[in-house]
């Protein structure tokens, strides 16, 4: 007795195309004779072939190799930023699928499919170079290079800008979100920041780092100093007001002194 409505070769179910029909899975307790299945090929660029149960194909439970959920479905000829998809490539035994793309600068590169589909890569690298060049130009379009990238204060300047203006940085909540800002003339001019630091604070002593004198004010002239880690901990904002005894114990602990703490029940 034949089966009703068997899946046939060439039949299409969403992105699946049947390439071999009439297969059975291994027997199980629930299905001693196995289940009917078909070898299917996904129509996405990856072209994945997989054994799919006929019942899942008919019910729509299986629609693709997973590319629909990943949203990595791209087609030859599509444009992503400056890239045009030319073809699908699989390098060696890699599981990551790559696509060969042509950039508007006439450069052809092999890129990860997921990077192109999600927009993380939009060019062969020319776009990033152009943006960097634009950022390095002044308001009048005159190219200038600060030459400070190797200066010992350059990373300090970068760190201040990040925690004051970049919400993606973890420390932003304690700085930028509280209204802590950087002196406007320093924000886009590392040379001005370095010049003021060298003229007013001098070289950083060993074991010291930059600290704000008033934690409620920003990184502005007159509110900066070199301080040790102990001085900076003492200068931190308190989440609540400490009692005299708590302040004494905290000060001793920060100073490295061993103290005996006794808790009185009648307090």
N, C-alpha and C positions, 0 to 999 in steps of 0.2 A: 504493500500500500504506500503510495507516494506521499510526500509532505505537502502541506498546503502553503502556497505562496513562498517557495524557496528563494533565497537570495541567489542572484545570478551574476556572472562576471560582467563588469561594465556598469552595474547599477550604482547610482550615486545616492549617498545619504549625507546631506550637509557637505562637509569637506572631504568625506571619505568616498573613495571609489573602489569598488570590489575588483580585485585582480585574481583572486582564486576563491572559489566557493565549494560548499559541500564538505567542509572540514569538521572534525570533532575534537573537543577538548578531552583531557584525561578524565577517567572515571573518578567520581567522588561519592561520598555516602549519600548525599542528596540526589546526585545524578549518576547512578551506577553505569549508565551507558554513555556518559559524557554529554556535552551540549553542542548543538550545531554552531559553527563559527565560520568566519570568512577572513581571508587575508586581504587587508585594505591598505590603500596608499592615500596619504593626506595630500591635498592639493596645494598646501603651502610651499614656500620655497625649500623647506627642509626635506620634503618628500618622504616623510617617515612611513615605513610599512609596519603594520602591527596586526596581530590576530585579534579580532573583535567578535564578540558574541552576536549572533543574528538578532536575538531578542533586544540587545542594546541598540543595535542599528535601527530597528523598526520603531522602538519607543523614543528614540532621540536622546537616550541617556549618554550615548557616545557620539560626539559630533566632529571631533578632530583629534589630532595627536596631542593636544594641549595648547596649541598655538593661539587659539581663540582667547583662552584665559590669560595667556602671557601677553596678548596684544602685540605679538611680534609678526603679524602677517603683513608682508610687503610684497610688492609685485615688481617685476622687471619694467623699467622705464619710469618708475615713480621718483619724485624729487623730494629729498629731505635736506632742507637748508640749501647748501651748494652742491650736494651730492646727487647723482643720478645712478640708480641701481642698474647694473649691467647683467650680472649673473650670480648664481649661488655657487659657493665653493666650499668644499670640506677638506681641510688640510690633514693629511695622514689619518691617524686614529682619533683625532680630536672629536669630542662630543659637541663642542661649541661650533655652531654653524657661522660661516663668514660669507660676506657678499663682496663682490668686486664692484667698486663704485668709481665713477668718473667725476672729478671735481670741476667746477667752472673755470679753474685755473689750468685745465687740461692735464691734470695729474690723475693717474689711476692708482687706487690703493685697495688693499684687501682689508676689510674691517669686520668687526663682530656684528652679526645681525642685530642683536639686542641693543648695541650702542647706537646703531643707525636708526632703528625703529623707535627708540625712546627719545631721540634727539640729543643724546649725550655727545655724539660726534656729528658735526654739521659741515665739516670741510676736511680737506687733506692736511690742515694745519695753517692754511693761509689766513683764515678768519681770525684765529687767535693772534697771529703776528700783526695783523692790521689793527686789531683792538689795542694791543700793547703799544703800538706805535702812536695811536691816537691819544692814549693816556699819557704818553711821554711828551706830548706837545702842549705848549702853553695855550692861553686863551686866544693868542694871535696866530696860532698855527706854527709857531717857531719851535723847532725841536730842541729840547734841552735834556741833559742827562745829569742827574744829581751826583752820581759817582759815589754814593754813600752806602751801597749795598754791602760792602765789607766792613763798614764802621761798626764798632762795638755797640753803639747806641741804635743802630738801624733796627734790630730785632725788638728792642724796647719800644721804639716808635710804632712798629707794626703791631705789637701786642696791645698797646694802648688804643690804637684805632679799632682793632678787632673787638675788644670788650666794650668799647663805648658806642660803636655804630653797627655791629654785626649781630642781629638777633639770633643767628644760627650758632653762635659761640655760647658755650655753657655758662661762662662767667658774665654774659651780657645782663642777666637778671640782677646782678649785684652792682652793675655799673651803668650801662646805657639806660636800662629800665628805670633806674633811680634818678635819671637826669644828669648823671656824671658825663661831662663832655670834655673834649680836648680844646685847648686854645685855638681859635679859628685860624690864626696865621701859621700854626704848626700842622694842622690837619692834613694839608696837601703839600706841605713843604718840609721834608725831613731835614734839609740843610738848615733852615731857620731854627728847628728844634734842637739840632746838635749844637749850633752856634750858641744859643742861649744857655744850654746845659754846660758847655765848656767854659763860658765866661762867668757864669754865676755859681755853679756847683763844683766845677772842676772835675778831675778824673774820679771815677768810682773807687773808693777804698776797698781793699780785700775784705770779703765777708759782708759787704753792704749791697743794697739794691735800692731802686727808686721807690719812694713812698710819698703819699700825700699827707701833709700836715693836718689838714681838716678833711675828714672823710666825707663830709657833706658837700665839699666843693670839688671841682673838676681838676683836670691836669692843666693848670694855668700858672703863669709866672707868680712867684711868691708863695705858692702852695706846695712846692716840691722840695725834697731833701733826700740825702743818702741816709739810709737807716739799716740797722741790723734786723735779723729776723725776729729777735726778741722785742725790739722796739716796735716793730710792725704789728706783732701780736697784741702788745699792750695798747696799740692805737686802733685796734679793730672795733667795729660797732658791736655793742652788746645787745643780745636778743632780749634781755631783761635787765633790770637794775640789780646789781649784786649787793649783798649785805657786806658790812665791813669785814666779817670773818671770811666770807667767800672770796672777797677781793684779796685779802692777805694770803690765803692758801693758794689762789691762782697765781699771784705774783711770785710766791716762793717756788711753785712748781715750774713756772717759766724760767726762773733763775737757776733751776737745777738743784735747789735745796730740798733736803728730805725733811718733811714735817709730819708730826703725828696728829691726825684729825680725830677728834672725839665728838660724837653726836649726842646731844642732850635731849632726852625725851620730853623735858618740860618746856621746850621751845614751841 
